[in-house]
């Protein structure tokens, strides 16, 4: 599958290289506020455990057509109103019927957006910087080694983009760390069989490093599964097919986002109770 995805990228990369050689690459996206691009990782950390990254996904090789009826703007509105901390936007055309323009069409909802595509070349980072995306996806198995990944990471940071490094196993995770990744996305999908198994997230979660932000992706459909990923230590979950295949993606998202929101409220209530207890104990001691 990855070989097919890589081959489909080559014409676009060649086109971008010609633009770069001619000095005609599009300029970086201009944001109306001083803050610039919304921070992807900050939005996930602030949303609760786990935050939900809701994906706009029209089709896929494993499912075929998923939903062509809802526009990017329709889905952005639904997701923003029902608890999405961020959006993931498929921009790959050949196999997922995506488009780079969808990022611009969904930007009005004011959520950090992850450009999800099969990015191989530094010119694709520059292309992403010319959109309102806040982050881009780097799949470790698409690269020959950590040095190539590091080049993409460094260029992304230079242009205010965060990179989500996707791994399928321990070897991928080692490469991501050698390259200096700080956001790790565990993909539960078997690319040969196109099946999903949450045991991938269960196994790799044991190796989470301090300071890393972890995302579990693929195969997540129920509140119980979302809660399990949070218990394993994942900061966020990325959910696309199970939302887009429902008649009302917004209602489906609301049910899943409630898990993280409820856990965040419970933690806040427990913290306040601890503060109150400490204050009461201190007051009692002073009275004595």
Steps between C-alpha positions, in 0.01 A plus 500: 500500500771747592677433170179590316457814710862599438466458124187715497696784664775522239322714236404756762850509644649555153256785439594663832872463431459684171313780676771520768777511238319786326444686828125464460401303810190642672570730794437385859140538615430836660300482823295800615619482863843554657498144634520353149423132454287349776719267706401139432663342806379770739141452383522125564650538845238755600199299383513216751616143497453389237442785258325403179653586164203470265581417141346609171535187288301445182638161392775248572658193339358273770142635496460655156262796502409600855309827464502736203181684592631721781724790402814590694318804638203286611727263688715777651188659644376168642835416652557844652156496663540153648831492678785457249827632640653496151427384147684251284451569131577244228661681209619196299308484173577170328383261772304714748328757277655778707608847397735761642223758463298328774734650759404849392132409485505375859716777650200716597425259789818618677637159595860392448516279192724206420581452134474123453681387189800293393771762518849409382683811388590837656311685225181344641574667834520834319174416323337430837632827643302680228177362653330570836608159636666494842661157465595239243528121505832322455473121466825344614479214250497744211859605578835326454641611834485738794708765323231543234235531770710751693528718189121505470460571873747788497342661195153461651605677819667773297161573343295479820362153428494209742573152369301194605728198459299186427627159611380143457754319716806535724741551208291792373493644850879480527534688170259771614694553822838502327363772273386708798124449485285632783155396369455126447197354324449124530311356202305185586456402135678209332596642160519157339163369617334843545359380833530676835610367837511717813764267642753712309414799720483280809851368437674821399341708776733329749795672334370856514774748586482800731392820330363327190145556378339174386207443264324171423352474151288250300243252621347716774122512500354483852521708819639193676791480255569872535504466879739205475744701292493773765567243772801378300641853501401632159443875492274486195321273257460558127165383367384522140320207339267428791391864502471557126307176445226604744189689382584779745878530554448779751279290727745209476787731594312648796465155655872429468620846603291475817745239631792740519283790612355294783841381614632856495206623711553215747870583538421866553239417764746270679769770493264759646390256768864441595563875518192550718604219731852642531365848570257365762778304670725805506223716645428241769870484591524879526192511722667263742 
